[in-house]
Amino acid sequence: MSVTENYKTQNSSYTSNVLIVDGTCDTPGIILRVLAQHGIRGIVADDQTKALDRIEKDDYQLIFIAANIDAKRNIYEQLKPALNLLENVKSYRPEMPAVLLASEISGQNNNQLVEAAVIAAKAGFCEMLLTPLDARKLEIILAKYLPNHQVPILAGADEQVHNLFSIVGSSPELTQTIKLSRRIAPTSAPVLVSGESGTGKELISYMIHRHSKRADGPYVRVNCAALSESLLESELFGHEIGAFTGAYAQRKGRFEMAHGGTLLLDEITETPPRFQAKLLRVLEQQDFERVGGNDNIKISVRIISTTNKDLKQEVLENRFRADLYYRLSAVRILVSPLRERKEDIYDLSWHFVNLYAAEVNRTIKKLDPAMMQIFHKYHWPGNVRQLRNVIRTCMILGSGEILSLADVSWLFDELQPRPQQSVEQSELSEQLEDSSLAGVPLAQLERRAILETLRHTQGNQTKAARVLGISDRTLRGKIKQYRQEKLTAV
């Protein structure tokens, strides 16, 4: 049993990950014991190669790097391996705090320790601790760089998942979504996860993979919205040498890379119709040919798709293939927007404070009540992603131990409710209530509502779109349509 596993069972969920680079047994054991008491996961790497491999594969919030200091040798030369490792670490995670563990050896004097501390600080170490470790000093460092404000973690926070993939909250809507996800996870049924942008669809997808029978297999993601049709085909199916200009080597596609695991098709509605036909065949047959190739490649892949649109409506409007829709949506999960589960805002705010405290080197002990009132009144069009960015901005631009909007005036203004919006909507509703709407075709009602709102806003299209709850682009399209109908009638 490794040193890490000795303490793994003492805490079933972890708030942060810490990497300890030390080839000895005594020092890591002390650190791991203190970390476990604070609900922090510690991983030990006994050499630099293993340490860099860990950092490349996982997310860490703090790193300890050990170095021996012999009074009879040059201090800089002795610290050089630790300095080189820190330089490599910073290339992956430049904001991650690093602590130097300097061993006390007989014969050292204060000048040498001061010299070591100066060299470490110049290289980018945020602290230097002497070993044998003082547990109290270690706890001070943890409190400074890894705040542990307890938040309810519903899923995805086991010892193999870092807190970027934690699902935080306790609202009934989120709890129901998690329960459904856990029920379907052990199967191989394709899953369609829908919801607005920023609600956490990818977190739900990864949680399903983590709790599936394919958890030991790869988890591969494809952003369908970011690739053209030709690039998407090559990205998913791979290509052979000479398949197209620039194809100088054979390349495996994401389907092949996901064999035995899960493939996430992010924003599946952004795929073009011709490609949807190819995708359907691969999903049905579980085999495909690389672009420019003739050999059939067999695969076993579970498909999870996400969309921020109403996929059924996309099918009705002939923008998405019905047969592919039915193939992808064996199980459907809807992730509620943040405005429908505002009881999660408080816990999510503390979660993001935990996440970014080390990055901004700021200790937060309290959330400003006035800020939280604003948060609860705001409608959060960007959902959890927007809340995360707001918290991060406040931590970067603010000061002190209370997190508030006071130091970020433009953000304060942006999060204010729009009182004129409710007034305009109520006035428009009163106007419509005064007239008879029974028996009027829906298209005429829509046209009437748009034209009445434009008159009410004195032709301000942005304002009218906001009142109607539609985008500026949709409103412009409707106005153009009405003008063309008028010209045709003339």
N, C-alpha and C positions, 0 to 999 in steps of 0.2 A: 504493500500500500504506500502510495506517495505521500509526501508531506501535506500536499493540498487536500487529499482525500481524508486525512485525519480530522479535519475541521469542517468538511463539507456538510456533514449531517447535522451540525449544530444550528444551522440556519437554512430553512428550505427555500428562501428567496433572497436575491442579492440586489442591492441598489447600485453598486459600482463594481468595476473590475480593476484590480491592481496587479501589475507585473513586478516580480522580484527577480532580479538577475544576480545570482550569487551561487557559487559552487560549493559553499559550506552547508552544513545542516543546522547549526545552532541559530544563526540570525534569521533565516527564513521562518523557522519554527516560531520564534517570538513574534514576528510580524504577523504571521498567519493567525496566531492565537488572538491577537488584538483585533485584526480585521474581522474574524468570525464573530467576535463579541459585538461588533458594530454592523453586522449584516452586510459585510463587504467581501466580495470574492477575491481570493488571492491565488495567483498562478506563479509557480517557480520555474525559471529557466536557468540551467546551470552553466550555460555558455552564450556567447553573443549570437551565434548562428540560430540557436533555438529561440532566443529572444526576438530577433528580427522576424522569424517565421511566425511567431505568435502575434506580433504587432500587425503584420501584413494580413493575417486571417481574421483577427478579432479587434474589438474596440476596447481600449483601456483608458481610464481616467487619471492614472497616476503610475509612475514607474520608480522603483528603487534600484540603484545600481551600486554594487559593492566594489570597493577597492582597498587593497592593503597599502599602508604607508609605513615604510621602514626608514627610520631616522638616518640610516647610513647611506641611503641612495638618493638620487635626484628626485625631488617631489613630482615634477612635471612628467618625467619619464614613467613614474609609477602610476600616475593618473591617466596616462595616454590611452590605454585600452578603454577605460570608462568614458573618456572624452570622445573617442572615435565612435563608440556605441551610441552615445548621446547625439552625435551629429547625424548618424543614420536614422535614429529614432525621430529626430526633428524633421527629417525629410518626409516621413510618413505623417507625423502628427506634430506640426510646429508649435501648437498651443498646449500640448500636454505637459503638465508639470513633472519635473524629475528631481529626485532626492538622491544625493550621494551618501552612501554608507561608508564612512572611513574608519578602518579598524585602528584601535589604539594599540600600539606596540611599545614595549618598554624602550626608553631612550628618546622618545619624542619630546619636543619642547613646544612651548606656545607659539613661537615664531614659525615653526614648520606647519603647525595646524592652521595658523592664520594664512600662510602662503597657500596651503591646500584649499582653504575656503575662498580665497581671492581667485585662484585659477578656476575653481568650480563655478563661481558666480559669473566670471567672464565667459565661460563656455556655455552657460545657459541653465545650470542647475539652480533651482529655486531655493533649495535648502541643503545643508550638510549635517548629518547626524553621526555621532561617534558611537562605535560599538565597543563593548556590549551596550545594547540599546536600553534607554530609559523609557519604559512604557508610557509614562506621563507625557514626555516630549513627543513621542510617536502619536499619541492621541491628539495633541495640539495640532500637529501637521494634518492629521485626518480631518479634524474639524475645520481647518482652514481651506483645504483643497477639495475635500469630499463631504460636503454637507449631507446629512442623512435625515432629512425631514420625511418622516414615514408617510407613505401614500399607499392606498389600496391597489395592489397589482392583481388584475383579474386573470391575466394569462401571459405566457411568453416570457416569464421572468425566472425560469429555472436556471440551473448552474451553467447551461451551455448557451444562454441567450443574454447578450449585453443589453443595457437599459435603453438603447435606441429603439429596440423592438418590444419594449414593455408596453402592455396595454393597461392604461391607468383609468380608474373610474369606478363608480358603484351605482350608476343610474340603472333603473329597470330596463331601459332600452338597450344599453350596452351589455348588461348581464344576460339578457335574452339572446343577443347576437352571439355572445361567447358560448352559451350553452348549446345553441344550434351548431356552431362551428365545431365544438368538441364532439358532438354526436356524429357528425358526418366525416370527421377527420380520419377514422380508421378505415373507411372505405376507399375505393379507387374511383368513385363517381366524379365526373367533372363538376366544377363549382363555378357559378357566376356570382361575383361579388359586386354589387352596385351601390352607388352613393355619390354624393357631391364630392368635388375635388377637396382634398385636405381632410377628409373624415377618418382616414386610417385604413383604407381598403387593403393596402399592401401589408399592413401589420396583421390583419385578419388572415390574409392569404398565407403569410409565413407561419402563423400560429397553426393553421390547418396542416401545413407540411410538417411542422415540428412534432405534432401529435399523431401523425399518420404512420402507417406501417412502412412508409418510404423515407422515414426521418433520417436514416443513415445514408440515403442516396443524395444526389445533388439537388439543389434548389436554384433554378436558372430563371432569370427575368428577361423579358423583352418589352421595350417600350414601343408599341406599335405606332404611336403618334409621331415618333421622332424619325421614322424611316420611310423613304419612298418605296413604291411597290417593288422595284427591282432590288433595292438594298434589303428590303424585308425578306424577300424570297431567299437571297443568298445568306442572310443572317440566320434564318430559321432552318434552312435545309443544307447549307454549306455549298461548296462548289469544287469542281475539279480544276486541274491545271489547264489554262487556256480557255476556260468557259466564257470569258469576256476579257476585254482589255484591262490589263493590270492584275489578272488572276495568275500570278507567277508560282503559286503553290496550292496544294490541296488544302481545303479548310473545312473543318467540321462545323456543322450548324448547331443551333441551340437545341433542336430536337435530339440530335445525337449526343450532345453534351449532357442532356437531362435524362438520359436512359437510366431507368431504375429509380428515378426520383420524380420531381415535380417541375413543370414548366408554367411560369406565370406569363400570361399574355395581357399586358397592361394596356388599358384603353383599346379594347378589341374592336370597338365601333369605328375606329379610324382606319381599318384595313379596307382596301378597295374591293369591289365586287368580284373581279376576276381572281384575285388572290384568295378570296373567301372560298371559292370553289376548290382550289388546290388544298386549302387548309382542311376543308371538310373531308376530302378523300383520305388525307393522312390520318385524321382522327378516327375515321371509320376502319381503315386497314392497318393502322399502326406500322406502316412502312412508307418509304419515300425514296426518291432518287436525288442525289446532289445535282445542283445546277451544272449542266454540261456532262453529266454522267449517265450510265445505263444500269448500274448495279442497284438492286433493291436493298435497302438497309432497314432491318427490322428493329423496332424500338418498343419499349414499354414505359410509357410516360403518362403521368396524371396531369390533366390540364386544369388550371385555375385561371379564369378570365376576370378582368375588372372593367367597369365602365362607369362614367359619370353621367350617362344618358339613359333615357327610358328605352331599353333595347326592344321591348315589344312594340313601342311606337315607331321605332326605326324600321322594324319589319313591316308594319302596316303602311309606312310611307315608302317602301321599296328601297330603302337605303342599306338594308342588311338582309342577308339570305335567311329565309324562314327555317330551312333545314339545318343550317349551321347554328341558328339560335336554339333550336330544340336539342341539338347535340351538345351544346355548351352548357345548357341550363338544366341539367338533371337535378341539381340542387341550387336554389337561389338564396342569397343572403343579402339583406339590405342593411347598410350601416347608416344609422341616423345622423343627421347633421348636429353640430354642437348646439345650435339654438333650441333643439328639442331635448337636450339633456344638459341643461345649464348647471345642474347639481354636480357635474364632473369638473367644472371650471376651476374650483378651488384646488382640488387634488392635482389636476393637470398643471396648474401654475406652480405648485411646489415641486412637481416632478421636473419641470423645465428649469427651475432654480437649481435643483440638484445636478441637473445635466450640464449647466453652463457655468456653475460657480468657479470651477477650476480655470476655465478659459478666461474669465474676466478678473480672476483673483479678487473676488469680493464675497464677503460673508453677509448673508441675508438671514435675519432672525424674525422678520415680520412682513406680512403683506399689507399694504396700506388699505384700510377699510373703504376709503373713498374710491380707490382704484377698483376694488372688487365690486363695488356697487355699479360702477361704469361697465365693468365686464359683464355683469348680469343683465344689464339693460340693453347691451349691444347685440346686434343680430348675427354677427360673425359669418359673413359671406365666404370667408376663406377657411372657416372651420378650425380644426385643431392645429393645422399648419400655420394659420394666421396667428393664433394664440401663442404658439411656440415662438414665432418671430417677434411678437410684441414683447413677450417676457425677456427674450434675449436682448432686444434693443434697450429696454429699460435697465437691464443689468449693466450693459456696456456704457450707456450715457448717464446713468444716475450715480449717486454716491450714498454712502451711509449704509446702515444695517436694515433700513426699511425700504422695501421695493415699492416705488410709486411712479406715477406719471408726471410728477411735478417738474422733473428736469427735462421732459420731452414734450414741449408744448404742442408741436405739430401732431404728435401721436395722440395727445389728449383731445385735440380738436377732431381728429379723424374718427375717434371712437365715440363721439357724442351722438346721441340719437337725433334724428331729424324731426323736430316737432312739426314743421310745416307739412311733412309728408302725411301724417295722420289727419291733419286738418283738411288737406286737399282731397284725400281719399274719402273722408266723411262727407264733405260737401258734394263730391261727385256722386256718392251713394245716395244722398238725399235727393239730388236732381233725378236720378234714375228711378228712385222709389216713387217719385211724384207722377211718373208717367206709366202708362200701361205697357207691359212687356209681354204679356201673354200672347202666344201665337206668332211672335215675331221670329223669323229665321235667325239661327245663330250667327251666320255671316253678317247679317244686318246689325245685330246687336253689337258684334265686335267692331264693325265700322263706326257705328254710332258712338260707342264708348271712346274710340280713338279720336274721332273728330271733336267730340264734346270736351275731352280732356285737353286737346290741343288749343281749343278756344279758351278754356279755363286757364291754361298756362301761357296764354298770349303767344302761341307758336313756339314755345321753348321745348324742343324735342327731347332733350336730355331730362328735363323735369317731368315731362309727360310720360316718358318711358319708365321713369322711377315710380310714378304714381300707378301706372298700369301693371308694374311688375314684370316688364319685358325688357329685352336689351335694346340699345339704341339701333343696332343693326336691323333687328326685327321690325322696329317701328318705321325706319326708313324704307324698308321693303314694302310695308303696308301702304305707306304714303305714295310710293311710286306706283303700286298696283292701282290705287284709287284714281290717280291722275290718268293712267292709261285707260281705265274703264270710262272715265269722263270723256276723254278724247274720242274713244271708239263710239260712244253714244252720240256725240256730236256729228 
